[in-house]
Amino acid sequence: MNRSIVLAIFGLLAMGCGNAPIVVPPPQAPPPDPVIMNNSAALPMVEDPSFRKEPPQPEADVRFVPPKIEEAHLSNGLRVLVAERRDMPIVAMQIVVDRGLDLQTLPGVATMTATMMLTGTKSRSALALSDDLAAIGARYGAWANHDGMGVRGQALRERFPELFAILVDVVRNPAFDGVELERERAKRLTTLAAQTDVPDVLMENAVEEKLYPLGHPYHAPLNGDEASTKAIKASDLVRLHEAAFRPEHATVAIAGDIDRASAVALVEKHLGNWVGKALPKRRIPILGRSGKTKSAYCSSIGRALRNRACRLRWLAYRASTRISMRSWCSIRSWVANFRAAST
């Protein structure tokens, strides 16, 4: 009995270990073809709106009406210009001095001074200054060119007094911190290295170097070169700032949603006690016309642009002084003749 049960169990196990038959599912029918509905005949016809039947007529030309610029002078010699514009609740400003390159001891000192003025004051670190300006939603900057330097800013009307107070602090109390100077020096050296691959910059530097003699403020690049950048010290910046930023050299320009009385009162509040006598302005020599092109000009510029993928061709000459109306007439005539000859 037991033997038959055991044999039955082994038989069942053997049947279970065998290969099960593979069940193949029946093939599925292919999907039906998509039905394309053509309801164009059923769609109602809609006429174009009447404004589409004729092209719009041009509006009348907008006539530009320049704002009235009002001028005032403080007792310390500071000049104030105000242009009231009520179009938008925004006020913009600049504090500008008419000195800069004529005072620098090394090429690039003026632009480095302007840059460093926004890296902190005696009461605000670089981060604090940046945070204070960001908190009022201001746009701001500092600059220096061949003929002057300054700071500029723009803010909503309600925050403009705060912006003005901060930028006055920038103008009157820059810190010229040594750590910040090294940071800006490294950034400028990187920029100068990158410009060696910019043909426009190389051409401009080469032309100015040849048009203006050594010692002329326009002879060297605005940002200097590698050697001058490495040689700039904080004392150079302090010296140029103290010489350039004096009330008799300066003009405060304010434009926007502000009236003359409010603008002048704001300037008087923050800059009325600004003192400092103007320095004698360096007389920049008026150079004669350069005459015929010299081979040295071409060879120098050619060396600057050698092995560049881009090739530039400039025509440059010394024109009349920029304060003369003859300069504009001569430039317009020269450009017109050049265009006519090029076509």
Buried (B, 14 or more C-beta within 10 A) or exposed (E): EEEEEEEEEEEEEEEEEEEEEEEEEEEEEEEEEEEEEEEEEEEEEEEEEEEEEEEEEEEEEEEEEEEEEBEBEBEBBBBBBBBBBEEEEBBBBBBBBBBBBBBBEBBBBBBBBBBBBBBBBEEBBBEEBBEBBEEBEBEBEBBBEBBBBBBBBBBBBEBBBBBBEBBBBBBBEBBBBEEBBEBBBEEBEEEBEEBEEEBEBBBBBBBBBBBBEEEBBBBBBBBBBEEBBEBBBBEBBBBBBEBBBBBBBBBBBBBBBBEBEBBBEBBBEBBEEBEBEBBEEEEBEEEEEBEEEEEEBEEBBEEBBEEBEEEEEEEBEEBBEEEEEEEEEBEEEEEEEEEEEEE
